[in-house]
Amino acid sequence: MTDNRYKEKNMSSSIENHETAAWANIENIKKVSRVPLPSVFEVENAKGWVDKNQK
């Protein structure tokens, strides 16, 4: 039986690109919960993208 190395070979490549995510440009971090808060521009940009790409 031959070994299937396809999965092992492609595990290193990333599937998603997070550079354009709304949280990529973090403006503030909440003190207690340490939740990142994106800038207003990034939130509006993400909402516009979601509204445009709805099915």
C-alpha positions as CSV (number, residue, x, y, z in Angstrom):
1,M,0.0,0.0,0.0
2,T,1.4,3.4,-1.0
3,D,1.4,6.3,1.4
4,N,-0.8,9.3,0.5
5,R,1.4,12.3,1.3
6,Y,-1.0,14.9,-0.2
7,K,-2.4,16.1,3.1
8,E,1.0,16.3,4.8
9,K,2.4,18.3,1.8
10,N,-0.4,20.8,1.8
11,M,-0.8,21.3,5.6
12,S,1.7,24.2,5.6
13,S,-0.2,26.3,3.1
14,S,-2.7,28.7,4.7
15,I,-6.3,28.6,3.4
16,E,-7.6,32.0,4.6
17,N,-6.1,35.4,4.2
18,H,-6.7,37.4,7.3
19,E,-5.0,40.6,6.2
20,T,-8.3,42.2,5.1
21,A,-10.2,41.1,8.2
22,A,-12.0,43.7,10.3
23,W,-9.8,42.9,13.3
24,A,-6.6,43.2,11.4
25,N,-6.4,47.0,12.2
26,I,-6.9,46.9,16.0
27,E,-7.5,50.3,17.4
28,N,-8.1,49.5,21.1
29,I,-8.2,46.5,23.4
30,K,-10.7,46.1,26.2
31,K,-9.0,46.2,29.6
32,V,-10.6,43.2,31.4
33,S,-11.6,40.8,28.6
34,R,-8.6,41.7,26.2
35,V,-11.0,41.7,23.2
36,P,-9.5,43.6,20.2
37,L,-11.7,46.5,18.9
38,P,-11.2,47.4,15.2
39,S,-11.3,50.9,13.9
40,V,-14.7,52.3,12.7
41,F,-13.4,52.3,9.1
42,E,-12.6,48.6,9.3
43,V,-16.0,47.8,10.7
44,E,-17.8,49.7,8.0
45,N,-15.6,48.1,5.3
46,A,-16.4,44.6,6.7
47,K,-20.1,45.4,6.8
48,G,-20.1,46.6,3.3
49,W,-18.3,43.5,2.1
50,V,-20.8,41.2,3.9
51,D,-23.8,43.2,2.5
52,K,-22.3,43.0,-1.0
53,N,-21.6,39.3,-0.9
54,Q,-24.8,38.0,0.6
55,K,-26.6,35.2,-1.2
